[in-house]
Amino acid sequence: MASIPHSHPHPNHHPPNYKDSGSFDLLKPLRRWMDGIEVKNDRFAHFLCQLIPCCCPFERDINLFGRTFHIPALCKINPLYNEVVALRFRALSYLADECGEDITKYIC
């Protein structure tokens, strides 16, 4: 049986903030530290879920002189956004999976 070669390139599966291996990432140690934070305590998990909002607190509509102006979410410009969201997710997962708690109060 002959194999059929395909000519299209494979899609890029790297996260949006992926940098080439040749570039220098000043925040890499901080990213690695944040990714290494383990949630093993329910008080710490509750603290993280209360501290890290589920949606961007800056996004809103402002009515001014009869016109509505929309301020878009600005959280994506935070260089550690993905790590912060992942930490919140680990805290939510710990509360739901390990502690059996209802986490709906932490979800927008």
C-alpha positions as MATLAB code, in Angstrom:
seq = 'MASIPHSHPHPNHHPPNYKDSGSFDLLKPLRRWMDGIEVKNDRFAHFLCQLIPCCCPFERDINLFGRTFHIPALCKINPLYNEVVALRFRALSYLADECGEDITKYIC';
ca = [
       0.000    0.000    0.000;
       1.498    3.326   -1.053;
       1.381    6.342    1.173;
       0.134    9.611   -0.224;
       2.332   12.569    0.648;
       0.583   15.755    1.630;
       1.963   19.116    0.681;
       0.157   21.415    3.111;
       2.048   22.494    6.233;
       0.881   21.468    9.656;
      -0.992   24.176   11.581;
       0.827   26.042   14.325;
      -0.349   24.694   17.695;
       1.688   27.071   19.836;
      -0.027   29.533   22.188;
      -0.361   33.128   20.958;
       2.534   34.410   23.081;
       4.931   31.744   21.745;
       8.356   33.141   20.911;
      11.012   31.718   18.648;
      13.641   29.706   20.453;
      16.235   32.284   19.398;
      14.452   35.203   21.065;
      15.004   36.249   24.661;
      11.971   36.221   26.970;
      12.654   38.376   30.001;
       9.533   37.055   31.771;
      10.288   33.356   31.229;
      11.435   32.733   34.843;
       8.280   34.387   36.169;
       6.104   32.431   33.727;
       7.764   29.173   34.802;
       7.312   30.066   38.495;
       3.618   30.876   38.008;
       3.050   27.674   36.029;
       4.693   25.730   38.863;
       2.376   27.026   41.602;
       0.400   24.063   42.877;
      -2.995   24.475   44.495;
      -3.155   22.013   47.390;
      -5.145   23.974   49.958;
      -8.798   25.018   49.810;
      -8.142   28.367   51.524;
      -5.455   29.190   48.950;
      -7.776   28.089   46.119;
     -10.601   30.317   47.428;
      -8.140   33.203   47.767;
      -7.000   32.818   44.147;
     -10.569   32.594   42.838;
     -11.505   35.770   44.694;
      -8.319   37.600   43.693;
      -8.311   36.751   39.970;
     -11.501   37.923   38.221;
     -13.296   35.598   35.804;
     -13.610   38.309   33.173;
     -11.756   41.507   32.397;
     -12.801   44.200   34.902;
     -11.942   46.977   32.446;
     -14.397   46.027   29.701;
     -17.523   48.171   29.900;
     -19.937   50.439   28.067;
     -19.945   54.126   28.935;
     -22.879   56.387   28.089;
     -21.779   59.947   27.486;
     -23.962   62.681   26.004;
     -26.434   60.132   24.651;
     -23.781   58.044   22.905;
     -22.498   54.666   24.016;
     -18.753   54.053   23.951;
     -17.405   50.532   24.390;
     -14.096   49.994   26.193;
     -12.747   46.594   25.072;
     -11.188   44.019   27.355;
      -7.614   45.053   28.114;
      -6.474   41.963   29.988;
      -4.958   40.340   26.895;
      -2.248   43.017   26.858;
      -0.980   41.671   30.200;
       2.142   39.639   29.320;
       1.310   37.116   32.057;
      -2.390   36.817   31.160;
      -2.229   33.138   30.147;
      -0.378   32.144   33.321;
      -2.832   34.030   35.560;
      -5.845   32.453   33.853;
      -4.241   29.008   34.122;
      -3.593   29.536   37.855;
      -7.249   30.505   38.398;
      -8.328   27.434   36.449;
      -6.139   25.179   38.607;
      -7.714   26.697   41.727;
     -11.238   26.156   40.366;
     -10.379   22.591   39.375;
      -8.975   21.872   42.825;
     -12.117   23.162   44.534;
     -14.433   21.223   42.225;
     -12.492   17.970   41.835;
     -10.622   17.545   45.099;
     -12.912   19.356   47.552;
     -16.232   18.637   45.814;
     -17.317   22.266   46.187;
     -19.786   24.172   44.052;
     -17.748   26.733   42.113;
     -20.622   28.511   40.336;
     -20.156   31.574   42.547;
     -16.719   32.100   40.942;
     -17.950   31.867   37.341;
     -19.340   34.924   35.518;
];
